[in-house]
Amino acid sequence: MSSSSSSSTRPTIQDVLENGDSAFGEQQHNDTYVNEKEKEEVLIEGFCVECADQPADCTCVQCQDQYCSVCFQALHRKGTRKTHEKKLLKEEEAKPAPVAAKRKSEDVEMGEKSETEKSDENNKRNEDSESEEEEEDEEVDNEHPFVQSNLPRGWFFERAKYIPLRLNLEERKKLRLLEAALHVSEYTDHVDILSFSNKAKRIVQQLQEMCAIISGLMVASDYRAGQKLLVDREFRDNAEFFAQIFEIGRRHKIMNPEKMRSEYGKMIHLLQDSQIPEIKELLGFTLVRPIRSVYLLLEERESLDLLHDQYIAVATMEIIPEGKSRHSIQTEIKNKERAIKYLSRKYSSKSLSESEIEWCLYSIGDNHAYLRGSRDPVDKMISYLQKYFDPKVEGKSEKDNDNSSSSRHGFSLFGFGMGEKSSVSDGRDNPHSLSIRFGKNGARLTHSHAHQYHYVLQSMILWREVMHDMFRLWTLSETDLLDDESPYRLRDTGQGLNRVQACPRVGRSMHAIVNKTMARVGPDNWVGSTVIHLGDHNVPNALTFIDKYTQVPRILNPLVICLDKIEEVMSNPEVKKYIDSAFGGLEELRRMILADFFKYAFDGSGAEDFFSAGSCIDGRLTSAWNWCSQIEKKVYFPVFLLTGFIGFDGDF
């Protein structure tokens, strides 16, 4: 019987000889139908119709199909499908998905259609999918609309003036040449010395040597480009190239303060000398050009309206994953990409391409990343101060606050209260008190708990404002340093020979920041001095000023990381036992570290005399750096090592 049935369905040799391949047509159709039928039978009732291996938990009202949540989100994320209504199965009883009947009817319909009709339908589907993708790029996500910026109007317009453009590939190649040339240079060793020889000739000789080194490295890296620089040409003929390569180095340093630690000082001194009128005349060209910023590029292309667009905040925002679900992170990423495409298409023109607009947007995004790494640690320390300490309550005891008094400014010299009786607790009975006394543990100030609290708080707020405006302050610092009408003087400041130069632009800006900080904390609550050292033996020039304040994130970041990771390392039973027995637990350890930092990182120490450190604006940072140099002596230093601490100064 099996042979007869087999013979009835399979073509014979005679059929093949007479009809050729068409003899297999019916058999192939039957096999296809059987395979499709078998696939349909594999689908189990109650499972997702798309992946077929996950239980269905929702239904699409328009599609009349059951999906798992992942497949529904993937299939309904764009185009007209985004408007489909989703209904959870718990709202209605799960029902078998009519997959078999639906697919069978589609197969019958497709079988009746011609090949031309099939190809027309496929082309139509492709066109619909393309139009859906275009709609996705242009329209706003209805479920997750663009986040409106809380920043004041014109914030991006003003800030873009001081945001450098991100380096492109060609500029990074030139940056490597500059770094290599500065690394082998001994410019300051030959120029900043006390000698009877002609200094102008020494400077010109060293500048020409630097240009020669850069030209030689250019030939070694790109022979054709280097050949154009050297063949039948002098240094002055390549002035634009040299100015460009030094501008690239300056722009890279502003956006990456941790880079070019030693090379940047050489470069600034070199450019500083090149701006001397006598050197300009002997050299025949200048090596200084303005920093390429986002604002300057858009101004050149007449596209400043981009900085006022309401979606620029979304296009430049930083995606922070902490405390967010994976879905929320992906949504923010897609919204950011969509906003970038929207702005690029809207503001592109013959003079400004879409890639250049994206270049500007990514550069502004780099500024946000810098603020997160430099300004946010200060905010974190302010929150720690306000959480663990109260200016009205001195730790666990208030007995010292009742009789404490201090000078008008909240500090006293040499332990005396400027004619008033000063009864200040030294924290001997209360280890969590913030009070300090002159002469104890190297302190140069005497503050009560409340005064020290306000002194630390206003110092932190001041640092935060400086970090927030660091790009602007850096630009003003370079403007002061490279001002050809403001010469420097080589002087022995007690720390070797330094270039002492006036800093009028940075000085005005810092005074504005100090006044802003005083207005925030209240003039009556201000503790300490408001003196800003600039252009003197403490801070000889704007380069030293920049170097001082770039240390703020270097000091606070390791401290914040340690405090945040203590709870993580305590997941180890042995570490938890050590911390509980030695420090009394997590909260007591954090309070101990914070109390020590807030007391002795703001005690006026770190210099040879009171006026070099003390409570002045710059002395607060000097005291903090002095505290960092003594971290190995602290009783809690092993905890720093357990959390991965390697140092405050970073890697060179």
N, C-alpha and C positions, 0 to 999 in steps of 0.2 A: 504493500500500500504506500509505503514511503517512497518507493521508486516511482510509482505512478504519479503521485503528487509532485514529486520533484521534476518529472519529465513534463508535467503540464505547465509548470511555471518557468522553467529554464528554456532558452532558445536552443534549437538543434543546430547541428553543423550545417544542414541544408539552409536553415534560416539565416545563419551568419553569412554563408556564401552568396545568398540572394539579396539580403537587405543590408549587409555590412553592420556598422555600429548602431544603426537605428534599431536593430533587433534587441539591444540591451536597454532601450529607452524606458520601456514600461517597467522592467525589472529594477532599474536604477531609481525610478520614481517611487516604486513600492518600498525599496530599502530606505529611501529618504524619509518616507512617511512613517515607517516603523521606528526609525531612529528618533524622529521628533516625538512620536507618541511615547517612546520609552523615556525621553527627557522630561516630558510633561508629567509622567507618572512618578518621576523622582521627586518633584516638588511636593513637600509635605504641608498639609493644612496647618495654618497658624504661623508659618515661617515667612521671612522677608522674600518678596518676589524678585528682588534684585540680586542679593548675595546668596539666598537659599540656605544659609547655614546659621542665621541668627533669628531668634524669635521675633516676630513682628510686634511692635508696641504702638504703632500709630497707623492711621489711614489717611490717604489723600482723598478729599471729597470729590475733586474734579477727575482725578485719574482712576478712582475706584479701585486702587491697589493698596495692599498692606506692606509697610516697610518697617525696617528697624530705624532707629533715630539717626544713625550715621548715614545710611543710604538716602533717607529722606532729605537730610541736610545737603548731601552732595548733589542730588538730582534737582533740588529746588532752590539752588543758591543764586540763579541768575535768570534773566529773561522774563518771559511771562509766567514761568512756573513759580516765580517768587511770590505771586499773588494767590497761589493755591492755598486752600484752607487745610490745616492740619488738625486731625481729631485723634486724640489718644484712645487706645482700645479700652481703657478702663472706663471711658465714658459710654461706650457701647460694647455689647458682647462681641467677642472675636468671631468672625465669620470666615468661611473658607474663601480664599482668593480665587476669583474666576479666571485662573490663568489658562487652563487647558482649553476651555471653550473660546476664550478671546484669541489665543494664539492660533487655534485651529481655524477660526473664521478668517483670521488675517492670512493664513497660508492658502486658504481656498481663494480669497480675493486676489492675492498675489499671483496665484497660478493662472487666473483668468486674464490677468493683465499682460500686455505685450512688453517686450524688452525696452522699447522706446518709452513707454509710460513709466516703467521702473526707473530708468535713468533720469527722467524729468522730475520724478518725486525725490530722488536722491539729491539732485542739484538744488531743488527747492529747500530741502532740509538743511543743506550746507549753508545756503544763503540766510535761512532763519537763524542758524546758530551763530553765524558771523554778526548778524544784526543784534542778536542778544548780547554778544560780547561787547559790541560798541556801546549798547545801552548801559551795560554794567560799568564801563569806564566813565560814562558821562553822568549817569544819574547817581543820586545820593542813596545810600543804603537806608531803606525805610525802617528796618529793625534796629540798626545801629547808626544813627545819623552822625555827621561830622560833629566833633566836640567844638563848641564855640569857645573862643579864647577869653579868659578872664583878664588878660593883660590890657593895660590902658591903650587907647587908640594912639597910633604913632610909635609904639614901643619898638617894633621891628624896623621902622624907618630910621630911628635914631641909633639903634644898636648896630644896624648893618654898616654904619660908617666905620666901625672899628672891628668888624669881623673879617679876618683875612680869608682869601679864597683857598680852598683845599688844593694841594699840589696834584697835578696830573702826572702821567707816566713820564713824559719828557722832562718835566721839572724835577722829578725825583732822581732821574739819571744825573742831572746837573748838580743836584744837592749832594750826591755821593762824591762828585769831583771836588766840591767846595769843602766838604768835611775832611777829605783826604789831604787837601792842600793845607787847611788850617791845622790839622793834626801834626804835620811835620814842620810847621812854621815856628820860628822863635822870635816873632815880631817884637813883643814887649820886652824880651831880654836884651834886644839891641836898641830899643827906642827909649823906654822908660828907665833911664839910668842917668846918674850924675856924671857928666863928661864935659870936657872943654871943646870937643869937636862940634862941628856945625850940625845941629839937630835936624834942620830942614833937609840937608843932604842925606842924612841917615834915613829919614822917613821916606824920601823919594826912592832911595835904593831898595828899601824893604818892600815898598809898594810894587815896584817894578819886578822884584823877585817873586812876589806873590802872584802877580799876573802871569809871569813866565811859568810858574809851577802849574797854574790852572790850565794854561795853554798846552803845556806838555801832556798833562793828564787827559785833556780833551783829544789830543792826537792819538794817545794810546787807546782810548775807549772808542773813538769814532774817527777813523783816519781821514775820511772825506771832509767831515765837518771841521776837524782840526786843521786840515790843509788850507781851508778857506780862511782860517784865522791867521795863519802864519805867512803864507806866500805873499811876498811883496807888500806886507802891511806892518804898521807899527801898532803899539799898544793903544794909542789914541784913536786909531781907526776901528778898534774893537771895543770902544767905550761902552756902547749899548749892551754888548754881550756881558762884560764884566759887571756892569750895574745890575743887569738882570739876575745874574747868578748870585750876587750878594743879597738882592731883594728876596730871592727864593729862600736863602738861609734865614733871613730875618723873619719871614712869614712862617716858615716851618717852626721856628723856636717859639713864636707867640702861641701857636696852637698846641705845641708840645713842650711845655716848660721843663719836663724831665729829660729832654734830649739836649745834645750839644753842651754838656755841662761846662767843659773847659774851652771848647772852640768858640762859643758865643762871645765870651769876653775878649778874646783876641780879635774877632771880627769887628766888634763895636769899637775897640780902640783903634783898629786900622781905619775904619770908616770915619771915626772922629778926627783922625789926623788928616785924612784926605779932604776934609771940609775946611781946613785952614787956608785962607786966601793965598798965602805964599806957596803952599804946596799945590794948590789948584793951578797956579800959574806955571810952576816948574813941571808938573805932571802933564798938563795940557788937557785934562778931562776930569770928570767927577765919577765917583763910584756909588753915589747915593741917588736913589730914586724913590718915589712914594710907594708905600705898601699897597699891593693890589687887594682891595677890599670888595665885598659884595656890593656895597653902595656905589663905588667908583665904576664897576663894570656895568651895573644897571643904568647909571647916569650917562655913561658913554653911549649906551644903546637906546637911551630915551625910554626906559621901561621901569621907572621907579614906582609906577602904579602897582606892580607886583607886591611891593612891601606893605600895601594897604589892603590887600585882599583878605577877606575874612577866613579863607581856608588855609592861609599860610601857617597858622599855628598847628593844624593837623599835619600838614606836609613836612614840618620840621620837628615834630615832637619826638621825644625819645621814648621807646617802648621799654617800660620797666616791668619785668616779669614777677617781681615779688608780690605775693598775696593775690595773684590772679589765676583764673583757670586757663587751661590751654585754649579753650574756645574764645575767651576774652582777648587773649594775646593775639590769636590769629585774626580776630576781627579788627583789632587796632592796626595790625600790620597791613591788612587789606585796605582799610580806610586811609592809611597813610600813603600807600602806593596809588590808590585811586585819586587822592588829592594831588599828588605829585604829577600824575598824568593830566589831570584836569588843568592845573596851573600851567603846565608846559604847553599844552595845546592852546590855551586861552591867550597867553602872552607871547607866544612865538611870533617872530616876524622875520623880515629879510635881514635885519641887523642883529637879531638875537635868536639863535636856534634853540630847539627844545633841549638839546644836551647841555647848552650853557645855562638854561634856566634850572635844570636839575643840578648842575654844578653849584649854583648859588644856593639852592635849597639844602643840598647836602652840607654845604659849608656852614649854614646857619644851624643845622642839626649838630655839627661838630661843636659849635659853641654851647649848645644845651648839654652835650656830653661832658664838656669841660666844667660847666657849672655843677653838674652832678658830682663830679669827682673832687671839686675844690670847695664849693660853697655848702653842699649838703652835709659834709662832716661837721661843719661849724653849727649848722642847725641841729644836728644830732646831739652835739655836746651841750647846746643850750637847753634842749629838752631833758637831758640827763641832769643838768644843774637844777632845773625847776622841779623835777620829779623827786630827787633824793634830798634836796635841801630847801629849807624855808628860812628866809631872812629874819622872820620873827621868832623862830624857834632854833636854838643852838643845839642841834643834834638831839640827844636824849635828855639834856639838862638845860634849864633856862636860868640857872642861878647867876651866870656870868653876865647875862644881858641886862639885868636890872641896874647894875652899877657901872656898866661900860659907858665910856665917853671918849671922844676923840676930837681931833681938830676940825675946823670948818670943812676941810676937804676930805676928811675921813682917814687921814694918815698922819703920822708924826715922824719927825727925824730923831734918830739916835734914842728912841724909846720915850721921848718926852712929848707931851701933847700941846706944844706951842703955847706954854703958859697955863694950860689947863691940866687938871689931874687926869691921867689916862689909866683906867683900870680895865685892861683887856686880857681876856683869857688866852693862854698859850696852848690850849687844847690838851693839857696834861691829864685832866680828869675826864675829858670827853674826846675820844679819838676821832669823832666825826664832826667836830667843830671846825669851822673855816677860819677861825681867828689866828692871827700870826703876830709875832713880836720881834722887834728889831734885835738881831744878834743870835736868834735861835734858829738852828739849821740853815744858817747862811742868809736869813731874811734881812732885807734892808728897809722894810716898812713895818709899821705897827697898825694893824687893822682889827677892829672887832669883827665878830661873826657877820653881822648885818652889813658892815661896810665892805668886808671882803667879798661877800655875796654880790653886792651891786658892782664892785670893782671888776670882778670876773665877768659878770653879765654884760656890762657895757664894753669890756674888751672884746668879748665874743661877738657882740653886735657890730662893733667896729670892724673886726676881721671879716665878718660876713659881707658887709658893704664893700670892703676892699676886694674880696674875691668876686663879688657880683660885677664890679666895674673893672676887673683886672685887664681886660682887653683894651679898654679905653685908657687906663693908666699906663699900660705898656706902650701904647702908641704915643702918648704924651711924653713918656720917658725917652723914647728914641728921638722924638722931636727936639727935646731939650739937649740930649747928648750930641746930636748931629747939627745943632744950630751953629752956623758959621759966624754969627755975631756974638756968641757966648763962649769965649775961649776958656780952656781949663788951665789950672796951675798945678804943677807937680810938687807935692808937699809930703813931708813925713808926718803922718797922722797918729803915730804911736803904734801902728800896725804895718809899718813899711811905707814905701813910697806909693802914694795914691793920687789920682787925678781929681782935684777938687774943682767942682764946677757948679754954678748956680742952676737951680731947677725951678724956674718960675711957674711953668705950666703944671707940673706935678704938684707943686706946693699949693697952688690955688685949688686944685681938684681935691687934695687931701684935706684942706681946711673946710671945704664944702662937705666932705664926708663926715668929718668930726662934728661939724655943726648939725648935720642931719642926725647923727647918733645922739648928740646931746638933746636934741628936740624930742627924740623917741623915748629916752629914759627920763627926761626931765632935767632942766639945768640945776635944780636944787638937789637932785640925787647924784650928780656927777661926782665921782671920786677920783682924785689924782690930778696930774698935770695935763694940760692940753698942748704942750710944746711938741712941735714936729721937727725933728732933726733932718735937714736937707742942705747939702752944700757945705757941711762943716766936717770936723774931724770924726764925728760919729757916723754920719752917712755922707761920704764925700761927694757922691754924684747920684744921678738917677739909676745907674746900673746897679749900684749897691742897694738902692731902695727896692728895685725889682727883685733882686736876689734875696732880700730879707723876707718879703711877703710871699714869694713862691714857696717858702718853707712851711707856711701854715698847713696846707694839706699833707705835707710830709710828716708833720708832727701829729696831726689829729687823726688821719686815716688809720695808722697802726693802732692807735688807742681805741678808736671806735670798733675796729675789727676784733680786737681782743675782748672788749666788753660784750660784743654781740656773740662771740663764739664760746664764751665760758660755759653757757648752758649746753652747747653741743658737745664739748669735751667731757662734760660731767655725765654723759651717757655711759662712759666707762666707769664701772663700779669702783675701781681702784682710785681713779682720779676724783670721783665724787667723795670717796672716803677721805682722801687727802685734803680736799677743799673744805669739807665739813669740819674736820678736826682742827685744821690750821687756821681757818678764817671764819668759821661759823656759818658757812653756807653761801649760796649764790648771791643773795641780796647784800649780805654783809661784806662780801668780797668786792662787789661792784662799788659799794659805798666807800670802802677803804681806798680803792684805787682813785676814785673820783675826788675824794677829800684830799688826798695827797697831791693830786695834780692841781686842783683848784687853789690849794694853799701855796705850794712851793714852785709852781710854774708861773705864779703871779705875785712874787714876793719882792720884786725890785732887785734881784740878784743877777749875777752874770757879767759884771763889769768891775773895773778897778775902783771906781768911785761912784758915789750916789748919783751924780748928775749924768753919768754915762749910761746908767740903767734906770733905777728908780721907777717912778710911775708915769714917765712921759709916754707918748704914743708909741715910740719905737722901743722903749725900754721894756714894755710889756712882752714884746716878742723875744727880746734878748733873754728875759727871765725864763720863758717857756723853753727856749733852746738849751739853756743851762740845766733845766730839769731833765731834759732828754739825755744829756750827757752823763747823768747819774743814775740812769734806770737800772744798771746792773747791780747797784747797791740796795735796791728796794727788796723788801721781804717778799713781795708778791711777784718778783721777776720770773720765777719758774712757771707761773701761770701764763705769762706772756709767751714763753717758749712753747708751752703746750698748745697755744692757739696759733702757732706758726709764725711768730714774730721773728724777723731777721735783722731789724734795724730801722731807724728813722730816716736815714739818709738815702735809702734806695741803692740802686746799682748805677755805677758810672759807665 
